[in-house]
Amino acid sequence: MGTADRHRLIGELLRTREQATVDELVVATGASGATIRRDLEILAAHGVLKRVHGGARSLVARGDNPGYGQRELEDHEAKDRIAKAVDGLIRDREHVWLDSGSTATEIARRLGKRELTVMPMSLHGVEALTSTKDGRPPELILPGGSLVPGEQSFRGPMTEANIRSLRFDTAVVTPCALNLKDGLLAHDLDDAAVKRAGLESAARVIVASSGSKWNASAVALVAAMDTVDVIVTDLEPSPEDLARLDKLSVEVVIA
């Protein structure tokens, strides 16, 4: 079992059981005790869990969606490929609205070396955009509003109003789930409202999503699929889905 799969399994076990010992995680993963202890230190540093004597305790409530720290560790290679492809679709000097989330943070790292104006929807994105050591970072416009702990994302009426007061060349949206029946989806209503404000304020909409989110579902509707111009993903959709997307004039880029 690879490191990413091990981290994912540990996170899933802790979300269902809330606490586990090192010995229990050794049995579950087949890894050594020393490897599990290193994994727990890494996951603790990302805010996924808290180390306790002999094991770890989850920092995510039972039944909740994985927190930002857990998601940041998942599908990292796919997110990096997606970020590279999105970077290639954006022209210099564009005004870009950039969603929140771990995929958006990877995209921000790419855009941090570009001559752009960017409105990032999270402090994670701000940090990624401004941490480049090569040249000037993009010009940033911050949306204001309330900050969601852990996610470090902007939410609320002030955020939405400030987004809608501007016009962007491109919105980069990272939905929590998407399918052709419902369109783009999010796990909570406030996040959906912010995403909707971003894409409705842009001339072009790029959706960046790993294949694991395809044909998944979530509670809050962001927008229908016909509002999208380009989808960047790491796994090719089925021939049937590709045909339906082509009929909607949605370009698909496989990273």
LINURNOR-V384527 format. One record per backbone hydrogen bond with DSSP energy under -1.0 kcal/mol. NH is the residue of the N-H (numbers start at 1). CO is the residue of the C=O. If there is no record, write none. Layout:
NH|CO, NH|CO
//
This chain:
6|2, 7|3, 8|4, 9|5, 10|6, 11|7, 12|8, 13|9, 14|10, 15|11, 16|12, 17|13, 18|14, 19|17, 20|56, 22|54, 25|21, 26|22, 27|23, 28|24, 29|25, 30|26, 36|32, 37|33, 38|34, 39|35, 40|36, 41|37, 42|38, 43|39, 44|40, 45|41, 46|42, 47|44, 48|43, 50|57, 52|55, 55|52, 56|20, 57|50, 58|18, 59|48, 64|61, 71|67, 72|68, 79|75, 80|76, 81|77, 82|78, 83|79, 84|80, 85|81, 86|82, 87|83, 88|84, 89|86, 93|115, 94|91, 96|117, 97|170, 98|119, 99|172, 105|101, 106|102, 107|103, 108|104, 109|105, 110|106, 111|107, 112|108, 113|110, 114|111, 116|114, 117|94, 118|139, 119|96, 121|98, 123|152, 126|122, 127|123, 128|124, 129|125, 130|126, 139|116, 141|118, 146|155, 148|153, 151|149, 152|148, 154|121, 155|146, 160|156, 161|157, 162|158, 163|159, 164|160, 166|163, 168|201, 169|95, 170|95, 171|204, 172|97, 173|206, 176|185, 177|185, 178|213, 179|183, 183|179, 184|223, 185|177, 186|220, 192|188, 193|189, 194|190, 195|191, 196|192, 197|193, 198|194, 199|195, 200|196, 202|199, 203|168, 206|171, 207|230, 208|173, 209|232, 213|210, 214|211, 215|178, 216|213, 220|186, 222|184, 227|224, 228|225, 229|205, 230|205, 231|251, 232|207, 233|253, 242|238, 243|239, 244|240, 245|241, 246|242, 247|243, 248|244, 249|246, 250|245, 251|229, 253|231, 255|233
//
